Amino acid sequence: MYGQSGPGGGRLSGRFPKSSAYLVNLCMVSPSILLMAAILTAPSVAAASSCEVSAVNQPNVDDYIEEHSVENFWDFGGGRDLLSLEMDVFWESTIDNDSASALKIELVPGYRYTFCIKMTPNSDDAPLEPIGDVYLMRGGDWDRYTIDYEMREDGEWMEVDFLPVEWRDTVDWLPYRDVHAYERVSEEEFSVAIDSDGSVWSSLSNALGGSDQEYFLVIDGWDNRRHSDSDAAGGAIDVEVLIDVEERMNIPKFTATLLVGSLPLACLIVPFVLHSKYMQHGKEEVSEEDKEMPYLDNEADAGHI
């Protein structure tokens, strides 16, 4: 039985192999499967586990943390140079009415930091309700935050609505990544992981003596500029903060690019692979006998009858 002629005068001796079809289908669907698996297996920041931190700090904890008060208006960029936070921390403080305190820390890549904050009424000056605000911010935002506190009695001393949204962070304070603001709470848990050491400009700032990696965990007990924050509590609040530090595996940034870009790349590469396979099958060698056309054989037989 004769087969069909293929490109280049050859003949397709068989159908496209099933194994190649399975491989092509796998290449098409594997990026989506890998992306879904990465999302499902990634740890959830919002559903952070409770902090397992001892109430007794290590003797050298002062090398890793430093407490600041919002009332120290002229203390811009002040304080000691801290070590990168690589140990669990237990911190207690009392937030006076219409005031705020912050814990200065240095967060670095390679670790996952889980913060557990609990507020309770102070026995000597109990508020009506132990509710406050929690912010995680960078050093520059902390400086602008203290200015906001100092000018709080001047009303709307600085309007920023006329500025484009992407420029407002140059004059107004913002929580880290615009999301680490937890307002009107008495208990809160959240986690954060630093992805990189910062941009080229931040690296240059660090080389010149800057402190781009310094962060401030702020416990707010006054009515700040944000419309969603809580009012002053009306009394002092005792705050207990646990910081659970655990190492994490950093996945290279280029893996996300490869994962997302693999599907469109597969759409471009697969047609070329299919075409190449088809052409290879069409170039298979056939014998001289198979090259005879069927109707010539029939005419030759009819002439002998």
N, C-alpha and C positions, 0 to 999 in steps of 0.2 A: 504494500500500500504506500502510495507516494504522499509526502508531506507538502505543505504549502511553502512557496518560495518566500525567502526573506530578503532584506536589503543586501545589495552587493551581489546579487545573483545566487546567494546561498539559500539554505533551507532551514527553517526552524524545526529541529528534530524533536522538540518536546515543549511542554508548557513551562511557564516561569516557575522555578522551584518554590515550594511552600515555605521552606526555611527562610528564604530571602524575603518573602511577603511578611512573615512573622517579624523579622528583624526590622523591616521598614515600619510596620505598625507600632512596634515597641519604641522606636526612635521618635515617633510622632506623639505618643501619649506619655512617655517617661518624664519629660519636663514638668507637665502638669501634676503627675503623681508625686514627684519629688518636692515640688512647691507645696502641695497640700500636706505632705508628711512633715515638712519643716515647720509649717504653721501649727500643726496639731501637736508636735513634740516640743515646741519652744515653750520655755517657762513663762507663765503669765505673771506680768508685773502687778496687775490689779489683785490677783489672788495669791499674794505673798503669804508664806507660812509665818506663824508666830515666831518672834525672836527668841532664840535660846541663848541668852546672854546672862552671865553671872553678875550679881549686884556688887561684886568686888572687882575693881579694875586692877590691871597690872601696875607695878610700881612706877613704870616710866610712861604712864598714860598722858602726862602733861606734855610730852614731846609730840603728841598726835592731835590733841584738842586744845581749844582755847575759848573761853567764854567772853562774849562782848555784850555791851548794853547799847541800846539804841540812843540813849541819852548822851553818849560820848560823841557829840556832833563833830568835833575837830579831830577825831582819831581816824582820818582817812588813810587806808592802807596800813594802819598801825598793827602792832602785835608782832609776835615772833614768827620766824619761819618754821613751819611744822613739817614733820615727817609724813610721808604718804601713809594713809590709813590702811593698815593691814591687820588690825586686831579688833576684837569686839570691844565696845565701849558702853559704859553705863554712866548716865549724866542726870543729875537732879538740879532743879533751879526753881526759884519763886518769881513769878511774873507779877509785878505790882500793877494795880489798876491804872489804865491809860499809859501803858509802857510796853516794852518788848525786850526780849533777850535773844541772843543767837549763839550757836555753837559753831566755831570756825574749825573746819576740817579740810583735808586735802584728799580728794578722790582721784583715783588713777585707774587706767584700763587694767583688765585682768581680774577684777573683783566685782562681786555683786553685793550691794549695800542695801540691807533691809532696815527700815526705820520703824520703830514702834513707839508711839507717843501716847501718853495717858495724862489727862489733866484732872486734878481733884481740888476741892476748895481748901484754901488755907485756913487753919484753925483760928488764927488771930484776926483775920480780916476776910471772912467768908463772903464770897459774892453770891448774888441771887442764883446764878447758874454758872458752873465752871466750863464755859465755852469760849474758845478762842480760835485763832487762825494759825495755820502752819504753812510755811513757805520754805522751799529750797531754792537758793539763788547764788549767783556768782559774786565775786568780790566787788566788781563795779556796780552791780545792782544794789548791793548792801550799802554802798556809799550814797547812792541816790535815795535809798530807802530812809537813811538817817536824815537826809536833807528834807525829805517829805515830812518826817516826824517833827523836825525843828520848825517847819513853816506851817504846821497843822492849824494854828490859830489864825492864820491870815486868810482863811477861806480858800477859794479856788485861786491859789497864788500862781499856778502855772497851768494854762490850758494847752493841751496837746492834740485836740481834735482836728485842728487845721493841718497837722502834719500827716504825710502819708504813713500808712500802717508800718511799712518796712523801715521807717526812720524813727519811730517813736521810742525804740529801745535805746537810742542815743541820749535821750533826755529824761526818760521815765524808767523806773525800775520794773522789772518783769521777773516772774519765777522762772526757774531753769526749764528750758524747752517749752515755755509758755503753758505747761500743764501741771507742774509740781506746786500747785496751790490747793490747799485743803482748808476750807473755810467753814466756820460755824460748827466746829467739832469739839468733842471732849476726848475722843480716842481716834487714833488713825494709824494705819499701817500702809506703807508703800515701799517700793523697791526702785533702785536706779542702778544702771551700769554705764560707765563711761566708755564710749566707743573708741576715742582716740585722744592723743595728747593735745589736740587743737590744731589750728591752721598754722600756716607759715608765719603769719603776723603774731600769733600768740607765742610761738616758739622764739621769735625774735624778742618779744616782750620779756619772756622768762630769762633769756640770755642777758638782757639789760637790767635784770633785777626785779622783774615783774612777778606777779603771783597769779597767773591765769588759772592754775589748778586749784585754787582755794575756793571753797564753797561755804555758805552760811546756812545752817538750819535755823530758821527764825520761828520763834514762838511769839505770836502777835496778840497783844491784849488791849489794843486801842483801835479807834475807828480811822482806818487809813483811807487812801484815795480810791481804792477799789469799791465798786458799788455792791459787790457780792460778799464783802467781808462782814464780820460781826462787829457790833458796837463794843465799847468798853464794858468789861464784865461787871464793874461796880465793886470789885474787891480783888484781893490777891489770889493767884492761882498757883498751886504747886504742880510742877511738871516733872514727869519721869520719862526719860528717853533711853531707849535701848537701840544700839546699832549692831546688827548682826552682819559680820563680814565673812564672806566665803569666796573662795577662788572659783573662777569660771573659765571655760575654754573659749578663747576668742577665735571666731571663724574669720578667715581673711575676707576683706571687703569684696575682692574680685569674684568670690563664689556667688554672690547675689547677682552680679552682672551676668555670669555664665548661666545661672539658673533661669533668669528671666529671658536672656537672649537666645537660649538653646532652641526654643520653639520656632521663632521666625527663621533661625539658621537652618533648622531641620526642614522647614518648608522650602528653603532655597536649595538645599543639598539633595534632598530625596529625589526630585525630578531628574537631576543629573545622574544619580545612581541608577534609577530605573532605566533611563535612556542608555546608559553604558551597558547595563546587563542585557538589554534588548539587542543592542548592536553586537555584543559578544556572541549571543545565540545565533544571530543571523550570519555570522562569519564561519560557522562550523563547516568543515570539509565534507563533501559528499562524493561518493564514487561516480565513475563515468557512466555506469549503468543507470544510476538514479537520475542522471541529467536528461535522459530521453523523455520526451513529452508523451503522455498516454495516447493522444489521438493519433500520433504517427505509428505507434505499435498496432493500433486497431486497423488503420488503413493498410498496413503491410500484411496483416493476417487476412484481410478481406480480399486482397489481390491474389492470394494463393488459392482461394477457394474456387 
